[in-house]
């Protein structure tokens, strides 16, 4: 199984912190955000390579990080994939970056995709077990408990088996507080559909749009994230994450 970490954004809302450092490498409770992500994924059996897709501005930063992380913690192999973008005007978008890794690196395996700035305070081995059991696309979901908050993310409905029955990005009138987050599983059998999505000229940004396109075509299941989840999009959420994770 392969892991693809999405880390090609420029995080302009966090300027000046992210002018010279990519968001996933900003420290939370004394270590880079991306370390927390990988430490929780490391509990999943069968992962043999991690691809970090980033941009031309920060590819060197991630290579130095990967060399240090690999040397100190894990036998995992890392590949840093530079998408060639230099700012928000020429970025490929999250789905575009996912497709780039699949094609450039000739990935032909089950894939987990996670945003490099998604923080979890519990291990994700349960996610890996659920994905193997379903052998179908899986989206991690989280209850934000607030309909207003959902408008920033996506609105999702599921049936009694946890299968997605409705999905909408940035809903204006959400009816559920359950949202899909940037942690996905795509079995090898679904990769041709990701290539088809891009080939048809669909929106390459916002990874949830791929979910929205896929769930009417193939069974797409959900897995509820245990504990806390943070989407680090502002200095305020970064400060809150620092406070919470420092207590662990």
N, C-alpha and C positions, 0 to 999 in steps of 0.2 A: 504494500500500500504506500502511496505517495501523499505527502502533505504539501499544499501550496499556500503560502502565506502572502496575502495581498498587502503590499507595503509601498505602493508607488505614488501615493497622494502627497500633496504639498502642505496640507494642514494650515492653510493661511489664517484660520480663525485663532490659531495658537501663536501667531507671530507676537513678539520676536523669538520665542522659544524654539520655533521650528525653522528659523532662517538658516541656521547652520547645522541643524541636527534633525533627522527624520523623527516623526512622532513616535513610531514604535520603539525607538531607542531612547526616548526620554525616560528618566528614572521614576519608578514608583516603589516606594518603600525600599529604596537602596539598590534596586536593580532594574535594568531596562524592561519596559512593558512586554516586549517580545519574549523575554526570558520567562515571564509568568505564563504567557501563552504556551510556550513549548514545554515548560515544566508540567503543566496540566495535561497536555497531549501525550507526553512521554509515557503515561500509564497505559496507553492503548497499544495492544500487541500488534505486531506485523508491519509497523512503519519502518521503512528502510531508507528513505530519502526525503529530504525537506528542500523544496524550492522556495526561495524568497524572491518575489518579483517586485522590482523597485525601478527607480528612474535614473537617468544619467547623472543627476546632481548627487544622489546619495548611494550609488552602487558601491563605491569604495568604503563608505561607512559600514554598510552591511557585510561586506567581505571581511573587514577587520573584526567585526562582531562575531561572525560565523567562525572564523579561525580561533578566536578566544573561547567561544562557547564549546566548540567541538573538542578543543584541547583540554578543557577542564571538566566537562560533564558527561559527554555522551559519545557513543560510537557512531551515531547517525551521520550519514553523509549529507553535506549541504551543497546546493548549487544556487548562486546568486544570478538572477536573470535580469538584465538591464533592458527595459522596454524602450530606451532611446529618447524618452520625453525629457523636456527641460523645464516645463512649467505647465500651468493649467490649460494653456491654449492649445497644446499639442499632445496632451495625455491620451492614452488609449482607452481609459475607463476600466473599471474592475473586471467586467466580463471580457473585454478586449485583452486585458493582461492575463486572465485565466486561459483564454484561447491561445495567446502567444506562447505560454509555457507548454501547453499540450502539444502544439505544433513544432515549435523550435526544439524542444527536448524529446520529441517523439514519445510522449508518455502513453503507455498502453497498459494501464493498471487501474485499480480502484483509487479514487482520489478524495482526500479531505481538503476542504478549502476553508480558510479562516482569515479574518482581517487581523492584521498585526497590532491593532489598537483595541482589540476586544479583550477585556479582562474578566477572568472567572476566579472565584475564590475557592473552588473545589475541583478535584481531579475529574477528567473527562473520560475515564475508562468505560463508564456506563454508556457513553455515546458510541464508542467503538463496538461494544457488545451488541447494542441495538441495531447498528448499521449492518453488522454481519448477519444478524438474525433476519432482517428485512430484505437484504440484498436488492435494495431499491433506493432511489434518491431519498435523502433525509435532510430536513431542515431543523436546526435547533430553535426552540421557541422560549420566550420569557414573558411572564405576566408583569407588565409595568404598572398595573393597578390604577391607571389614569387615562381616560379617553382623550384628553387634550394632549397628553404626552405621545400617544399613538400616532398623532398626525405628523410627527417628525419621522416616523419609521414606516411601518406598513400594518395593514389590518389583515387578520387571518382567521378563518373558521375551519374547524376540523370535525370529522365524524367520530363515532364511538371507537373506531380502530386507530385513531390518530392520523388519518389520511386527510390531506388538505382538500377542502371543498370550495374554498374561496380565498383569494389572495389579491390585495390591492396595495400598490406602493403609494405612500403619502396620501392616505384617504382624507377626504374633506369631512365625511360624516361617519366615523368609525362606530361600530356597534359592539366591539369586543376589545378588551385590554390586552389580549394576547398578541405578541408581535414576533415575527421571524427575525433572527439575528444573523450576523455574518459568520455562521459556522454551518458548513454544508458537507454532505457526503454524496458523491456521484460514483456509482459502480461503473466498472469498465464498459458495460453494455450501453451506458447512456452517453458516453463521450461523443459518438457520432452526432447526437442531437445538439450538443453544444457547438460543434462545427457547423451544423445546419443553421442554428440560431444566428451565428455571425454571418454566414454566407448569404442569408436572406436580408441582410442589412438592418437587423434589429438594433435597438439602442445598446451600445457596448458598455454603458456606465450603470451604476447601481446594481449590484449582484442579485437583488431581489427581483429584478425584471426577468431574469432567467427562470426563476421559480415560477413567476406569473405565467410565463410562456410554456413551461414544461408541465405544470400540474394537470392541465386538461389532456395532455398527451400520454403521460405515464403515471402510474400510482406514485404519489409523492407523500412521504410520511413525515411525522414530526416527533421531536424528542424534547421534553421539558428540561431546561437547564436547572440543576440543583444549586442552592445557595444564591450568591449574588453575582450579578453581571453588570459591568460598566462599559458604556460606549464613550470613550474619551474624546469628546468633541469640543471641549472648552476648558479654560483654565480652572473654572469652578469644579468641573467633574474630575479634573486631574488632581486638584487639591483634596477633594473628597476621597478619591481612590487612595491617595497617599495616607490619609488618616486611617482608613479602614484596613488597608493592607499592612500598615505598620503595627497594627494590633495583633496580627496573626502569630 
